[in-house]
Amino acid sequence: MAAHTYLTQEGFDRLKNELEEMKTTGRQEVARAIAEAREKGDLSENAEYDAAKDAQGLLEMRINDLEKMLANSRILDESQMDSSEVRLLTNVTIKNKNSGKQMTYKLVSESEADLKTNRISIDSPMGKGLLGKKVGELAAIHTPRGLLQFEVVNISVG
């Protein structure tokens, strides 16, 4: 049995829309590419046909992965989250003890992580290091640059 994937409603809807897009438009485009390549003659030496079949395999694998993820997902209501410690779906403001720079991140599941929008995965080194910390506590996080220390400045929900 697969592990649960915890998602926000927004993340769930995004993945569901991506799945529908792949099942409809994605499959049609792949089928069209295979048909065009098939028309070009000998399939044994047709690189376009091989590429189209590979694309079809990758598409079907992604569809299968999304279906499993959505079937095993649990939607979390952010308004019901506790902000006494760093948890999934909390916003955490941290201060780098070396540079003094403050950053705010939202901890999310791996499928919703996006560093451009300051959403980090709870499975990332940073996410793992911050989980369970309370305001004022230090988090020692192992990075490729070495050990970094961050102080938890604030925790909020929403």
Residue pairs with C-beta under 8 A, 6 or more apart in sequence:
2 68
2 72
3 72
4 72
4 73
4 74
5 69
5 72
5 73
5 74
5 109
5 111
6 73
6 74
6 76
6 88
6 89
6 109
7 15
7 73
7 74
7 75
7 76
7 109
7 111
7 112
8 75
8 76
8 78
8 89
8 108
8 112
9 75
9 77
11 108
11 109
11 111
11 112
12 70
12 73
12 75
15 66
15 69
15 70
15 73
15 111
16 70
18 66
19 63
19 66
19 67
19 70
22 59
22 62
22 63
22 66
23 63
26 59
26 63
27 59
30 52
30 55
30 56
30 59
31 56
33 48
33 52
33 55
34 49
34 52
34 53
34 56
36 48
36 52
37 46
37 48
37 49
37 51
37 52
38 49
40 46
40 48
40 49
43 49
69 111
76 88
76 89
78 89
78 157
78 158
79 157
79 158
81 87
81 88
81 89
81 90
81 157
82 157
83 90
83 155
83 156
83 157
84 134
84 155
85 132
85 133
85 134
85 155
86 92
86 107
86 130
86 131
86 132
86 133
86 134
86 152
86 155
87 107
87 131
87 132
88 107
88 108
88 109
88 122
89 106
89 107
89 108
89 157
90 106
90 107
90 155
90 156
90 157
91 104
91 105
91 106
91 154
91 155
91 156
91 157
91 158
92 104
92 105
92 106
92 107
92 130
92 133
92 152
92 154
92 155
93 102
93 103
93 104
93 152
93 153
93 154
93 155
94 102
94 103
94 104
94 105
94 130
94 139
94 150
94 151
94 152
94 153
95 101
95 102
95 150
95 151
95 153
96 102
96 103
96 148
96 149
96 150
97 138
97 148
97 149
97 150
97 151
98 148
98 149
102 153
103 118
104 118
104 154
105 118
105 119
105 120
105 126
105 130
106 118
106 119
106 120
107 119
107 120
107 121
107 122
107 127
107 130
107 131
108 119
108 120
108 121
108 122
109 121
109 122
110 121
110 122
110 123
112 119
112 121
113 119
113 120
113 121
113 124
120 126
120 127
121 127
122 128
122 131
125 141
125 142
125 143
126 141
126 143
129 139
129 140
129 141
129 142
129 150
130 139
130 141
130 150
130 152
133 139
133 152
134 152
134 155
135 152
135 153
135 154
135 155
136 151
136 152
137 151
137 152
138 149
138 150
138 151
138 152
139 149
139 150
139 151
139 152
140 147
140 148
140 149
141 147
141 148
141 149
141 150
